Amino acid sequence: MADVEIRQLRYFIAVAEERNFTRAAARLTMTQPALSRAIRALERDVGAPLLVRAPGDVSLTPAGEILLGEARTLVSQAGHAMSRARRAAGTQDPLTVTGPGCDAWLLNELVHAYDETRPLMPGRVMVGNAGDQLDQLRSGAADLALLRGSIDDETLESVILLMEQVHVLLAASHPLAGREAIVMADLSDEQVVRWKEDNFRHVAAELWPDGPPGRPGPEVSDGMQMLAVVRLGQAVVLCTPRAAAATGSADVRAVRLSDGPSLPLRLAWLRDHSQMRSVRRFAHHSRAVCARQDGQAVRDLARWPPDHG
């Protein structure tokens, strides 16, 4: 059997997690045909199909299920090897924390507060796209990442920093924009934005197992399109207050969905990180900062993290 490259495993992980070649290619910043060829080559190397392909969706074969778990471990180990080598050479970056652009101010605040404690490894903020945090962790490019929703990956460990109430982003001229809160029934006749490259589909499925409120609205592929649709009053957006605030737009409003779900904001890292003491120290300190600032922060702060590693 030919030697399998770490790059191929990263490609396979992205397709398996996104369950769609188009979304995986966007996440990997490559073309879909190139990704398809790479996965076909991997299947030839393995000697068995790894994916069951259907229009708009893929699922894992038994061989693919086994390879996914092993691939995650191998990719994380490769990232650790590079990290340890850089530290030995004295070229290791500071403790790097990544997250999407809407969380940039929170990332900066957490890292600044952490650095004030004068840690051995000072922190650094790295802002990425909404769907690339897991890739940054596994490749060793980032040490910790902000993620939303649950995590189904045994190679990762995480802690919940905040529980964020879902809000609705509307045009300032919308009849509901002046309310302090609305309920899901208020959205029954509203068109709700859909994302073409939805990196949060697993999060949406957790929040809305029977489907989100409202009617399917226009599809958008980026934040600028989304804002334009909302400003024109063509649709509304279900989002977190942090994401709404990041728009920085005076002609849109974010209104709390009072009977809507809450979404966990997690800080995640590799379970076998080579600098676990520094990682856990950052996580614990970040949780304390969020607990002081938010009444919905998780309980039992003093008993976390466990005394090991």
C-alpha positions in Angstrom: 0.0 0.0 0.0 1.3 3.5 -0.8 2.3 5.8 2.0 -0.6 8.0 3.1 0.2 11.7 3.6 -1.1 13.8 6.5 -2.5 16.2 3.9 -4.8 13.4 2.6 -6.0 12.7 6.0 -6.9 16.3 6.6 -8.9 16.3 3.4 -10.7 13.2 4.5 -11.5 14.5 7.9 -13.0 17.7 6.4 -15.2 15.7 4.0 -16.3 13.3 6.8 -17.2 16.2 9.1 -18.9 18.4 6.6 -20.7 15.5 4.9 -20.4 17.5 1.7 -17.6 17.9 -0.8 -18.5 21.5 -1.6 -18.5 22.6 2.0 -15.3 20.7 2.7 -13.5 22.3 -0.3 -14.5 25.7 0.9 -13.3 24.9 4.4 -9.9 23.7 3.0 -9.7 26.6 0.5 -9.3 24.3 -2.5 -11.4 23.4 -5.5 -14.0 20.6 -5.3 -12.5 18.6 -8.2 -9.1 18.6 -6.6 -10.6 17.5 -3.3 -12.6 14.7 -5.0 -9.4 13.5 -6.8 -7.5 13.5 -3.5 -10.2 11.4 -1.7 -10.3 9.0 -4.7 -6.6 8.5 -4.4 -6.9 7.9 -0.7 -9.5 5.2 -1.3 -7.2 3.6 -3.8 -4.4 3.6 -1.2 -6.7 2.1 1.4 -8.1 -0.4 -1.1 -11.7 0.2 -0.1 -14.4 2.8 -0.4 -14.4 5.3 2.5 -17.5 7.3 1.6 -21.0 6.6 0.3 -21.7 9.4 -2.1 -25.2 10.8 -2.7 -26.4 14.1 -4.2 -25.4 16.9 -1.8 -24.4 14.4 1.0 -21.8 11.8 1.8 -21.7 9.3 4.6 -19.0 7.0 6.0 -18.6 3.3 5.1 -17.4 1.0 7.9 -13.8 1.5 6.7 -14.4 5.2 6.7 -15.7 5.2 10.3 -12.5 3.5 11.4 -10.2 5.7 9.4 -11.8 8.9 10.7 -10.9 8.1 14.3 -7.4 7.1 13.4 -6.9 10.0 11.1 -7.9 12.5 13.8 -5.3 11.0 16.1 -2.6 10.9 13.4 -3.1 14.5 12.4 -3.1 15.7 16.0 0.1 13.7 16.6 1.7 15.3 13.6 0.8 18.8 14.9 2.3 17.9 18.3 5.5 16.7 16.6 5.9 20.0 14.8 5.1 21.9 17.9 7.7 20.1 20.0 10.3 20.5 17.3 9.7 24.2 17.1 9.9 24.6 20.9 13.2 22.6 20.9 14.6 24.9 18.2 13.4 28.0 20.1 11.1 29.0 17.3 7.8 28.1 18.9 5.0 30.7 18.7 3.2 31.9 21.8 0.1 30.1 23.0 -2.2 30.7 20.1 -6.0 31.1 20.5 -8.2 31.2 17.4 -11.8 31.9 16.7 -14.1 33.4 14.1 -14.1 37.1 13.4 -17.3 37.7 15.4 -15.4 36.6 18.5 -12.3 38.7 17.9 -13.0 41.2 20.7 -13.6 38.3 23.2 -10.4 36.5 22.0 -8.5 39.7 22.5 -10.0 40.3 26.0 -9.2 36.7 27.1 -5.6 36.8 25.9 -5.0 40.3 27.3 -6.3 39.2 30.7 -4.3 36.0 30.6 -1.1 37.9 29.7 -1.5 40.2 32.7 -0.8 37.1 34.9 2.7 36.9 33.3 2.5 33.3 32.1 5.5 31.4 30.9 3.8 31.2 27.4 2.1 34.5 26.6 -1.0 34.3 24.4 -1.7 35.4 20.9 -4.9 35.9 19.0 -5.5 34.4 15.6 -8.8 35.2 13.8 -10.0 32.6 11.3 -13.0 31.6 9.3 -16.1 30.2 11.0 -15.3 26.6 9.9 -11.6 26.3 10.2 -11.0 26.2 14.0 -10.8 22.4 14.2 -8.3 22.3 11.3 -6.2 24.9 13.1 -6.1 22.8 16.3 -5.3 19.5 14.5 -2.5 21.0 12.4 -0.8 22.6 15.4 -1.4 26.2 14.0 -3.5 27.0 17.1 -3.4 25.7 20.7 -7.0 26.6 21.6 -10.1 27.5 19.7 -13.5 29.0 20.3 -16.2 26.7 19.0 -20.0 26.6 19.3 -22.2 23.6 19.9 -21.2 20.1 21.0 -17.9 18.4 20.0 -18.0 14.8 18.8 -14.2 14.2 18.7 -12.4 12.0 21.2 -9.1 13.8 20.4 -10.4 17.1 21.8 -11.2 18.4 25.3 -13.3 21.4 25.9 -14.9 23.6 28.5 -18.0 25.8 28.2 -17.3 29.5 28.7 -20.7 31.0 28.1 -24.3 30.0 27.2 -25.5 32.4 24.5 -29.2 33.0 24.0 -30.2 33.0 20.3 -31.2 36.4 18.9 -32.9 37.5 15.7 -31.1 40.0 13.5 -33.6 42.3 11.7 -33.7 45.5 9.7 -34.1 48.6 12.0 -37.4 49.3 10.1 -38.8 45.9 10.8 -42.0 45.9 12.9 -40.4 43.5 15.4 -37.2 45.5 15.7 -38.4 47.8 18.5 -39.3 44.9 20.9 -37.1 43.9 23.8 -37.8 40.2 23.1 -39.8 38.1 20.6 -41.0 34.5 20.6 -40.6 31.9 17.9 -44.3 32.2 17.0 -43.6 35.8 15.9 -41.3 34.4 13.1 -43.9 32.0 11.6 -44.3 34.2 8.5 -40.8 35.5 8.4 -38.2 34.3 5.9 -35.0 33.2 7.6 -31.6 33.4 5.9 -30.0 30.1 4.8 -26.3 29.7 4.3 -24.9 28.1 1.1 -21.7 27.0 2.9 -23.2 26.4 6.3 -20.3 25.4 8.7 -22.8 25.4 11.5 -25.3 22.9 10.2 -24.5 20.5 13.1 -25.1 23.3 15.5 -28.4 24.2 13.8 -29.5 20.6 14.0 -28.8 20.6 17.8 -30.7 23.8 18.3 -33.6 23.1 16.0 -34.1 19.3 15.7 -37.4 19.9 14.0 -36.1 22.7 11.9 -35.6 26.4 12.7 -38.6 28.7 13.1 -39.9 30.7 10.1 -39.9 30.0 6.4 -36.8 29.2 4.3 -35.4 32.5 3.1 -32.7 33.5 0.6 -29.4 31.7 0.5 -26.2 33.7 1.2 -22.6 32.8 1.1 -21.0 35.5 3.3 -21.6 38.1 6.0 -21.9 41.0 3.5 -24.7 39.2 1.6 -26.4 38.4 4.8 -26.3 42.0 6.0 -27.6 43.3 2.7 -30.6 40.9 2.8 -31.4 41.9 6.3 -31.1 45.6 5.6 -33.5 45.3 2.7 -36.0 43.6 4.9 -36.0 40.5 2.7 -35.2 38.1 5.6 -34.1 37.8 9.2 -31.1 35.9 10.7 -30.9 33.6 13.7 -27.6 34.4 15.4 -25.8 34.9 18.7 -25.7 38.4 20.2 -21.9 38.4 19.7 -22.3 37.7 16.0 -24.9 40.4 15.8 -22.7 43.0 17.5 -19.9 42.2 15.1 -21.9 43.5 12.2 -21.3 47.0 13.5 -24.4 48.2 11.6 -26.7 50.9 12.8 -29.5 49.9 10.5 -30.0 46.4 11.9 -31.3 45.3 15.3 -30.7 42.2 17.3 -33.7 41.1 19.4 -33.6 38.3 22.0 -35.6 35.2 21.1 -37.0 34.6 24.6 -38.3 31.0 24.0 -35.4 30.1 21.8 -32.5 27.8 22.8 -29.1 28.7 24.3 -25.9 27.9 22.4 -22.7 26.9 24.3 -19.5 28.8 23.4 -16.6 26.4 24.1 -12.9 26.7 24.4 -11.4 23.5 22.9 -7.9 22.0 22.7 -6.2 18.7 21.8 -6.5 16.2 24.6 -2.9 15.2 24.4 -1.5 18.7 23.9 2.3 18.8 24.5 1.9 22.0 26.7 -1.1 20.9 28.7 -0.3 22.9 31.8 -0.3 26.2 29.9 -3.4 25.2 27.9 -5.3 24.3 31.0 -4.2 27.4 32.8 -5.5 29.6 29.9 -8.8 27.7 29.8 -9.3 28.0 33.6 -8.4 31.7 33.5 -10.7 32.4 30.6 -13.5 30.6 32.3 -13.0 32.8 35.4 -13.1 36.0 33.2 -16.4 34.9 31.5 -17.9 33.9 34.9 -17.3 37.4 36.2 -18.8 39.0 33.2 -21.8 36.8 32.4 -24.5 35.5 34.7 -25.1 32.4 32.6 -21.5 31.2 32.8 -21.3 27.5 33.8 -21.3 26.4 37.4 -18.6 24.9 39.7 -15.7 27.0 38.4 -13.6 26.3 41.4 -13.6 22.6 40.7 -12.3 22.8 37.2 -9.9 21.8 35.7 -9.1 18.4 37.3 -5.8 18.2 39.0 -3.8 16.3 36.4 -1.6 16.9 33.3 
